[in-house]
Amino acid sequence: MVSSVSRDFVRQIEGYGLATAEILYRLPDHPGLLQSFVWQEYDLCPDFPELNRFLAFWQKEIEGPLHSVTVAHCGLIKPAELTPVNGMFHLH
């Protein structure tokens, strides 16, 4: 049986981390109002080529002018966090 590896896992091995961006933009018909859009993709920190490509597309193709972009990034693959518990369990 041949197993396939997740594309997202391969990107993490290549150094990509999960990037999340909150994009605030102005509504074209009501420039005094801000709307929020959340973008999430695997990207390379600190240059964020995928995010920059998306923002370039936004500025070229979408009418809502950008107000601000806030980015969070989770880098390397890491072990899950463990929480100690009180007690002992026996399995037969």
N, C-alpha and C positions, 0 to 999 in steps of 0.2 A: 504494500500500500504506500503510495506516494503522498506525502503531506505538503500542503502549500503553506508558505510563511506569509503572514499578514504584511501588506504593503506598509502599514503604519509602523510595525515592528522593525522592518528593514530600514525605514527612514530614521528611526531612533538610533539604530546601530550606526548609521551614517553620520550621526551627530545632531540630527534634528530634534527639537523639543516642541511640546504643544504650546502654541501661542494663542492667546485670546486677546482680542482688541475690542474695546467699546468705542464705537465711532459716533460722535455727536455731529449732526448736520442740520442745516437750516432748511425748513420747508420752502420750496420755491414760491408758493403763493402767499406764504405768511413768514417772511424772513425773521420776524421777532420770536418765532417758536423754534425750539430744538426738538429733534427726534433722535432716538437712540437706535443703533444697529449693532448687533454683536457678531463678530467674525471670529472663526476658530479654525486653525489649520496647523499642521506641523511646519515649522520654520526654523531657520538658523539665526541664533542670537549672536552678535548684537546688530547685524546688518538687516535682518528680516527681509530677504528678497521676495518671499511670497506675499507678505503684507504690502510691501512697496509696489509690487506688480498689481495687487488688488486696488490699492489707493490710486494708482495711475489710471487704471481702468475706470474707477469711480469718477475721477475728475474729468475724464474724457467723455464718458457715456451717460452719467447720471446727473440730473438737473440740480439736486440738492447740494449746495456748497458745504464743504467740510468746515466744522467749527473746531473740533479737537479729537484726538485719538489717544486713548489710554491703553497701554499694552501690559499684559502679564505673560510670563513665560516660565514653563517648567522644563528644565534642561535634561539632564542625564537620566538614563534608566536607573532606578534605585529600588532597593528592597522595600517591601511594604512595611509600614510602621507597625510595630508590635506593642501591645498594651498588656502589662502583667495583670494577672487576675489572682485573686485569693482562692485557694482550694486546689484539690488534686482529684483527678478523674482516672479511674482504672477501667481499662477495656479488657474483656475476657477473650 
